[in-house]
Amino acid sequence: MLPTRSASTGLRRLVLVAGMASLLDSAAIVSVGSALPLWRSDLGLDDWSVGFVSFALTLSIAAGALVGGPVSDRVGRHRVFSATVVLYALGAAVVAGAHQAWALYGGVVLLGIASGADLPASLGMVSERAPVAVRGRLIALTHVMWTVGILLATALALVVSPFGVDGMRAVFGVLAVAALLTVVARVRLTASLAEDRSPQPRAVVPRRSSEGTLRTAGLLAAFYVVYTLLANTFGSFRTYFLVVVGGAGQSAATAISFGVTLLGLAGTIGFSLLADTPWRRRVFPAGAVLLVGSQLLIAVSGGTSIAVVLVALILYSLAYPFVGEGLYKVWTQELVDTEWRGTVQGTTIALARAAAAAFAVVTPALMSWSPSVLFAILTGCALVSTAVGVVIMRTSTSARPG
């Protein structure tokens, strides 16, 4: 049954406010990545110190998700939904004012914990109130906001690039203000949902056995962990790679990132339109080929040509909306019982981000030693994640929409 007009309005508000978790999370990751070359010079960081900044952010996202997912299942998604953004605002403010490496590390830790804890609760709220017929679309729309966050953060980094590290400090100030505004919107939404006594259509997942739940969680974890190794490296170190390996200037690298992000946003919107249809499965093979090809191209070329890297970025932007995190988010809401959804999603996010954090420590050094080896590893990640995705689609009847 499709929602009434008033229910549709409420769902749109819920998706918009809940989607801010995705927007703020991606904006933090991209902004930290954009600032890495500047912090390297301004704070005198070496390769390992640069890697530790990304490690601290990503591992903190893992820790936040590991705690936030189960807590949202037990004490209520609304409480986690509202509280975490305050912590995010504090973290962004600390990063904005950081003039020492220790302050920078502390700020990114706060950002990461807040982002990780917020995501499972926010997605769970949307899923629980979404009618089955449009559940995938609404979850996918929160991922559209993830891409919007990448786009906005890249645009801000481009605008402030002439001002160096002070410009990026201003970007983190903007993120802090955006988080505070989100707190206000979330408090108002929570109050309106509490006052709404009308029956709400809910998406009900058929109950599964413990063995089935564990198997599903294992497949989702395998898919998301391996894919995140690729996506986090490409997202966090894209600007750094273009500047340090490709020889591009900060403004040029940021402009390239902005352009390919626009392409990714278009694809993410397209995925949201296909999320509840059989086309979601049909476009997966093409996306998988493009994803593998994007990494293989840099592995073979070494990444020293800006033109070749640009082609790889275009291929990646065409691929990831249909084979990446958006698909994981939809699968998690479709395939996991409601009472375990936050726990499973929080745990899989934690595992993925922890693995990505560990890899981020060695990424700058590996990039300096051999970009080809780095992207050969990422090519392997692309192959494995798409293979696991095929298994999920073939073994889960719930993954066959329409």
Long-range contacts (C-beta under 8 A, 24 or more apart in sequence): 1-131, 1-133, 1-201, 2-131, 2-133, 2-134, 3-131, 3-134, 3-201, 6-198, 7-198, 7-200, 7-201, 10-129, 10-192, 10-193, 10-196, 11-126, 11-129, 11-130, 11-138, 13-189, 13-192, 14-125, 14-126, 14-129, 14-189, 14-193, 15-126, 15-138, 15-141, 15-142, 16-145, 17-182, 17-185, 17-186, 17-189, 18-81, 18-122, 18-123, 18-125, 18-126, 18-142, 19-122, 19-141, 19-142, 19-144, 19-145, 19-146, 20-85, 20-122, 20-145, 20-178, 20-182, 20-185, 20-186, 21-84, 21-85, 21-115, 21-118, 21-119, 21-121, 21-122, 21-123, 21-142, 22-119, 22-122, 22-142, 22-143, 22-145, 22-146, 22-149, 23-145, 23-146, 23-148, 23-149, 23-152, 24-85, 24-88, 24-115, 24-118, 24-149, 24-175, 24-178, 24-179, 24-182, 25-61, 25-115, 25-116, 25-118, 25-119, 25-146, 25-149, 26-146, 26-147, 26-149, 26-150, 26-153, 26-235, 27-149, 27-150, 27-152, 27-153, 27-175, 27-178, 28-57, 28-88, 28-91, 28-92, 28-111, 28-112, 28-115, 28-153, 28-175, 29-57, 29-58, 29-232, 29-235, 29-236, 30-149, 30-150, 30-153, 30-154, 30-157, 30-235, 30-236, 30-257, 31-153, 31-156, 31-157, 31-168, 31-171, 31-172, 31-175, 32-57, 32-95, 32-108, 32-111, 32-236, 33-235, 33-236, 33-237, 33-238, 33-239, 33-240, 34-153, 34-154, 34-157, 34-168, 34-171, 34-239, 34-254, 34-257, 35-157, 35-165, 35-168, 35-171, 36-236, 36-237, 36-239, 36-240, 37-239, 37-240, 37-243, 37-244, 37-250, 38-164, 38-165, 38-168, 38-250, 39-104, 39-165, 41-165, 42-164, 42-165, 43-99, 43-100, 43-101, 43-104, 45-101, 47-364, 47-365, 47-368, 48-361, 48-364, 48-365, 49-101, 50-240, 50-364, 51-360, 51-361, 51-362, 51-363, 51-364, 51-365, 52-105, 52-361, 53-104, 53-105, 53-108, 54-236, 54-237, 54-357, 54-360, 54-361, 54-363, 55-357, 55-358, 55-360, 55-361, 56-105, 56-108, 56-109, 56-112, 56-357, 57-108, 57-109, 57-111, 57-112, 57-236, 57-357, 58-112, 58-232, 58-236, 58-353, 58-354, 58-356, 58-357, 58-360, 59-112, 59-353, 59-354, 59-357, 59-358, 60-108, 60-109, 60-110, 60-111, 60-112, 60-113, 60-116, 61-112, 61-113, 61-115, 61-116, 61-349, 61-353, 61-357, 62-112, 62-116, 62-349, 62-350, 62-351, 62-352, 62-353, 62-354, 62-357, 63-112, 63-113, 63-116, 63-350, 64-112, 64-113, 64-114, 64-115, 64-116, 64-117, 64-118, 65-116, 65-117, 65-119, 65-120, 65-345, 65-346, 65-347, 65-349, 65-350, 65-353, 66-116, 66-346, 66-347, 66-349, 66-350, 67-117, 67-346, 68-116, 68-117, 68-118, 68-119, 68-120, 68-121, 68-342, 68-346, 69-120, 69-121, 69-342, 69-343, 69-344, 69-345, 69-346, 69-347, 69-349, 69-350, 70-342, 70-343, 70-346, 71-117, 71-342, 72-120, 72-121, 72-124, 72-342, 72-346, 73-124, 73-339, 73-340, 73-341, 73-342, 73-343, 77-121, 77-122, 77-124, 77-125, 77-128, 77-342, 78-125, 78-190, 78-193, 80-117, 80-118, 80-121, 81-118, 81-121, 81-122, 81-125, 81-186, 81-190, 82-183, 82-186, 82-187, 82-190, 84-114, 84-115, 84-117, 84-118, 84-121, 85-114, 85-118, 85-179, 85-180, 85-182, 85-183, 85-186, 86-114, 86-179, 86-180, 86-183, 87-113, 87-114, 87-117, 88-114, 88-115, 88-118, 88-175, 88-179, 89-176, 89-177, 89-179, 89-180, 89-183, 90-176, 92-172, 92-173, 92-175, 92-176, 92-179, 93-172, 93-173, 93-176, 95-169, 95-172, 96-169, 96-170, 96-172, 96-173, 96-176, 97-169, 107-172, 116-346, 116-349, 116-350, 116-353, 119-345, 119-349, 120-341, 120-342, 120-345, 120-346, 120-349, 121-342, 123-329, 123-332, 123-333, 123-345, 124-333, 124-338, 124-341, 124-342, 124-345, 126-333, 127-203, 127-333, 127-338, 127-341, 128-202, 128-203, 128-338, 129-200, 129-201, 129-202, 130-201, 130-202, 130-203, 131-201, 131-202, 131-203, 132-201, 132-203, 132-204, 133-276, 134-276, 135-203, 135-276, 135-333, 135-334, 136-275, 136-276, 136-280, 136-330, 136-333, 136-334, 136-401, 137-272, 137-273, 137-275, 137-276, 139-275, 139-329, 139-330, 139-333, 140-268, 140-271, 140-272, 140-275, 140-326, 140-329, 140-330, 141-272, 142-329, 143-268, 143-271, 143-272, 143-325, 143-326, 143-329, 144-265, 144-268, 144-269, 144-272, 146-268, 146-325, 146-326, 147-261, 147-264, 147-265, 147-268, 147-321, 148-265, 150-235, 150-261, 150-264, 150-265, 151-258, 151-261, 151-262, 151-265, 154-254, 154-257, 154-258, 154-261, 155-258, 157-239, 157-254, 157-257, 158-251, 158-254, 158-255, 158-257, 158-258, 161-250, 161-251, 161-254, 162-251, 203-333, 204-338, 205-334, 205-335, 205-336, 205-337, 205-338, 205-341, 205-398, 206-398, 207-337, 208-337, 213-336, 213-337, 213-340, 213-344, 216-335, 216-336, 216-344, 216-396, 217-336, 217-344, 217-347, 217-348, 219-388, 219-391, 219-392, 219-395, 220-328, 220-331, 220-332, 220-335, 220-336, 220-344, 220-348, 220-392, 221-347, 221-348, 221-351, 221-352, 222-384, 222-388, 223-328, 223-331, 223-385, 223-388, 223-389, 223-392, 224-325, 224-328, 224-348, 224-349, 224-351, 224-352, 225-348, 225-351, 225-352, 225-355, 226-381, 226-384, 226-385, 226-388, 227-323, 227-324, 227-325, 227-328, 227-352, 227-381, 227-385, 228-325, 228-352, 228-353, 228-355, 228-356, 229-352, 229-355, 229-356, 229-359, 229-378, 229-381, 230-291, 230-295, 230-378, 230-381, 230-382, 230-385, 231-320, 231-324, 231-325, 232-353, 232-356, 232-359, 232-360, 233-356, 233-359, 233-360, 233-363, 233-374, 233-378, 234-316, 234-378, 236-360, 236-363, 237-360, 237-363, 237-364, 237-367, 238-313, 240-364, 240-367, 241-303, 241-309, 241-367, 241-371, 242-306, 242-309, 244-364, 244-367, 244-368, 245-303, 245-304, 245-367, 245-371, 246-303, 246-304, 246-305, 246-306, 246-309, 247-304, 247-306, 248-306, 256-306, 256-310, 256-313, 257-313, 260-310, 260-313, 260-314, 260-316, 260-317, 261-317, 263-314, 263-317, 263-318, 264-317, 264-320, 264-321, 267-317, 267-318, 267-320, 267-321, 267-322, 268-321, 268-326, 270-321, 270-322, 271-321, 271-322, 271-326, 271-327, 272-326, 274-322, 275-326, 275-330, 275-401, 276-401, 276-402, 277-401, 277-402, 278-400, 278-401, 278-402, 280-322, 280-327, 280-330, 280-401, 281-393, 281-399, 281-400, 281-401, 283-322, 284-322, 284-323, 284-327, 284-386, 284-389, 284-390, 284-393, 286-322, 287-318, 287-319, 287-320, 287-321, 287-322, 287-323, 288-319, 288-323, 288-382, 288-386, 288-389, 289-319, 290-315, 290-316, 290-318, 290-319, 291-315, 291-316, 291-319, 291-320, 291-323, 291-324, 291-382, 291-385, 291-386, 292-379, 292-382, 292-383, 292-386, 294-319, 294-382, 295-375, 295-378, 295-379, 295-381, 295-382, 296-375, 296-379, 298-371, 298-372, 298-375, 299-372, 299-375, 299-376, 299-378, 299-379, 300-372, 301-372, 302-371, 302-372, 303-371, 303-372, 303-375, 304-371, 323-385, 323-386, 323-389, 327-389, 331-392, 331-396, 331-399, 334-398, 334-399, 335-396, 335-398, 335-399
